[in-house]
Amino acid sequence: MEILTTTDWTEYELIDTGNREKLERFGKYILIRPEPQAVWQKSLPESEWEKLSHARYVRVKGKKTAGDDYERGSWARKPKMPDQWTISYRYKQMNLNFRLGLTAFGHIGVFPEQAINWNYIYDEIKRKAKSEKRKSSTDPLRVLNLFAYTGGTSLAAKAAGADVVHVDSVKPVITWAKEMMEASGLDNIRWVVEDAMNFVRREVKRGNRYDGIILDPPAYGRGPDGEKWILEDSIDEIIAICKQLLEPENGFFVLSLYSMGFSALIPENLIMTRFGNISGIQSGEFYLSDRAHRKLPLGVFLRFAKGDVMNLSPENRF
């Protein structure tokens, strides 16, 4: 089991954590956002947080409905804090640009810890495109990104040369992802506004297959027609369907889960149950370190690549 972080960001930094908040730099702007797992004390005094920050998100909890812990909030902003701005991420020949914005849910358009997966996806597609099994094919690898949000992983796959299908149930988020694609100088991602479960069920009926599948589901969610997603109830079924969609000989699979209390053993058991024994599985936790070297846990992951197995570089290990 691995504990992974990313070392390739220049325009993002986790400055401090504690008292269930995090202080983060995105480009030249510094934000304070809630972080329920940061239960320790802050390293910097509160006055320093206030001095450094350009905006602070304050969460207001609403009523629970149909299993959803419905939460919104608002941003307290200093005068020079814009509504939107752009940051970049570079890895090898991959150059991604993210248009960020302050949303009512506290998200801003990018999850920095996912950079470790962007690198993996980029490298895996590049390697598979050069493999003996692909030399006779002129077609690009096909990659499916489910619960794709603003699509950092879609951009990474496209930058590596894949044919990408990006599925999310929220139309404004798809529009946002398109802006990210254009800002990154990429094109021709296929956008699908649909409930992820409904989409994969239909793909099985169509007989479609993918060389790579990326699955990053929320704890709770709603489809465009009111379909309800609850992670604990549906994750096993969607993994079973993904098995039918993944190329059996040379496919890769990337799963990320962020739900309080979810052990890294859970994705291992899910994959073992549905895929059987797969060699070369990497699984564990994501984290980011603040300036005081505290490691903030940011979800669990599992990934594997059939065929050649990718080795982790030492600098990304705990």
N, C-alpha and C positions, 0 to 999 in steps of 0.2 A: 504494500500500500504506500502511495506517494503523498507528499505534501508539496504542492507546486506554487510557484509565484512567477511573475514576469519581470525581466530586467531591461526590457527594450523601450519603455516609455521615456520620452523626454518632455512631453507636454502634459503629463499627469504626475501628480505626487500625492501620496497619503501623508499629510503633515503630522497630524495628531489624532488620537482616538481616546474615548473615555466618556463616562457618564451617559452612555447610550447615544453618543453622537460621534461623527467623524468630520475632520477638517481636511478638505481636499483642494488641490490646485488643478484646475483644468485650463491649460494655457496660461493666460495672465490673470485669470479670475479665480478667487478662492471662495469656496462654498462650505457652509455648515449644513449637514444633513443628518437625520436620525439614523442610528445603527444599533438595533436591539441587542446585538451580541457584544458590544463594547461595554461590558459591565464593570470595568476597572476605572480607576481615577485618571483624569487627563494629566499629561505631562506638563503642558503649558497652562498658565493661569487663564481663567475665563477672560480677563481683560485683554490678553494677547490674542485669543480667538476673535474677540470683537474687533480688535485693531486690525488684524490681518484680513478678515473676511469681507467679501463684497455682498453676500446674500446669505440668509439663513432660512431654512425651511422649517415651518412649525406645523406639526401634524394635528389634525382635529379628527377624532374617531367618531364615525357615524354609527347608525344602528346596524345590527347584523341582519342580513336577509339571505335566505336560501343557502346558508353555509358560507357566505362571503363576509369577510371582515372588511367592510367597506370603509376605506380611509381616504380622505383628501386632506389638503392643507393649503397653506399660502406661504409666499416668500416675502420676507422682510428684506428689502433691497436698499443698498446705498445708492446715491444719485448716479454714479457712473456705471452701474451694472446694467448691461444691455439685455434685451429679451433673447437675442440669439448671438452666437459667435461660433468660430470654427477652430478645431484643433486637428493635428495630424498625427499619424502613427506610421513608422517606417520599420520594415524588416526585410533584409535582402533587397530584392527588386519590387517588393510590395509597398506601395505608397497610398495610404488611405487618409481621407479627409472626412471628419465628422462635423456636421452642423448641429450644435448643441442648443438647447433651449430649456427654460424653466417651466416644468409642467405642474399641474395641480396635484399630481401624485408623488412629486419629489424626484421622479426620474428626470434625467437631462438628455438622454439619447444614446448613451454609451455605458457599458459596464467594463471598466478598465481591467478587471481580473481576467476577462475572457481573452485578452491578448495572447495568453499562453495557448489557447485553442486556435486562434487565428494562425499563429505560426505553425502549429501542427497540421492544420488543414492545408495551408499553402504548401508546406513541404511534402505532405502525403500526395497531393494532386500532382505536383511536379515529378515526384518519384514514380508514381504509377503511370504517368503519361510516357515515361521513358522505359518502362519495364518491357520484358520480352513478350508478355501477354498483350501489350498494347501496340507493339511496333507495326503490326499489320493493319492497324485501324487509323483512319484519318479523322474519326469522330472524336470530339472532346468528351471527357468524362462527364457524367451526369450526376449532379449533386442536389439533394432535397434538403431544404432548411425549414423545419417545422417550429411553430411558435417563434417566428424569426424576428419579431420586433423591428428595430431600425436597421438590423442586418449587418452588423460587423462581420459575422461569419459568412454571410452571403458575399460581401465585398472581398473577403480573403479568398474564397473559392473562385470567384470571378477573376480576381487578379492573377490567380494561378493558371487560368485558362479553361476553367470548367464551364459547362452549361448548367446554370443555376435556376432552380425553382424555389421561390421564396414565398412561404405561406404564413399569413397572419390574418386574424379575424377582424382587425380594426383598420378601417380604410384610411383614416388620417395618419396612422403609423406607416402604412404602405407608402403614402405620399412623402412622408419624411424620409423613408428609406430610399426612395427614388432620388431625392435631393442629395443624399449621401453618395449614391452611385455616381451621379453627375459631377459632384464636387471632387470625386476621386478619379475622374477621367475614364470611367468604365461605362459599359452599356449592355443592353440585351439580356438583363436579368428578367426572368418571367415572374410576374407578380400575380399572386393568387389571394384574393380576399375571401377566405372561407374558413370554416371550422376545421381544425387540423385532423380530427378524428374522421369526419365525413370525407375529407379529401383523400386520406390514405386508404380508406375502405374502397373508394371508387377507383383509385389507382391499382389496387389488387385486381379488381374486376376487369380493368382495361389491360391487364397483363404487363404493366410497366415495371421496369427495374431501374435501380440507381446504383452508381459506383460508390457513392458516399451519402450517408444520412446524418443530419445534425438535428438533435432533439434537445430543446431547452425550454421545457414546459414550466408555467407558473404554478404556484400552489393552488390558486383559484383562477377561473377565467370564464368568459362568456363568448359564445360564437355570435356571428352576425344575425342569426335567427333565434337567439335566446338559448342556444345549446349551452349546457353547464359542464364545465371542466372542474373536477376535484382531483388533485394529484393522486392521492392515495387510492381513489376508486378506479382511476382510468389508466395509470401508468403501465400496468402489466399488459393490458389489452393493446395499447398502442405500440409497445415494444414487440409484441407478438406479430402485429401487422407489419411493422418495419422489417422484421425478419423475412417476410415474404417479398418485400420490395427490394431488399439489398442483394446485390450481385453475390452469389454464394461462394465464388472462388477468389475474388480479388477486391471485395468491397471494404470500405472503412466506415466506422460508426463512432459518433461523438455524442455523449449524453452528459448534460449538466443539470443539476437539481439544486435549487435554493429553497429550502423549507426548514424552518426551525426544528431541530431535533432529529433531522434525517441523518442517519449514519452512512458513512462511505461503504459499509457492507451491504446496504440496500441495493444500489445499482449492480453490485457483483452478483447478488442472488437473483435479481431480475434477469440479467443477461444469461447466467448459468441455466436458469429454468427454461428460457425460451430458445437460446442459441446452442445450448450444450457447452462442452468444454472448448474454449477458444484460447489458443496460445497467444502470448504477447499482450494480454490485457493490461492496461495501465488504469489504476483507479485510486482515489483518495480525495484530498481536500485542496481547494484553492485558498490562497491567502495573499494579503498585501501587508507589507511592513510599514509602520510609521517611523518618524525620525528617532523615536525612542526604542526602536527595534521590537516593539510589540507586534505580534502577528495576528492580524484580524482575519478570522475565518469567513469565507465568502462563498460557501457552497461546496457540494461534492460533485465529482465527475467520474466518468468511465469512458474509455476510448480503446478501440482496437482497430488494427488494419490487417486484413487477411493477406496472405502472401508475405512480402517482406515486412518485417517488424521494425518499427522505428525506435531507435534508442534515444532516451532523454539526454540532453546535454547537461553536464555536471552543474552549471551555474543556475539551472532551473530546479534543482533538487533542494530539499530542506537541509 
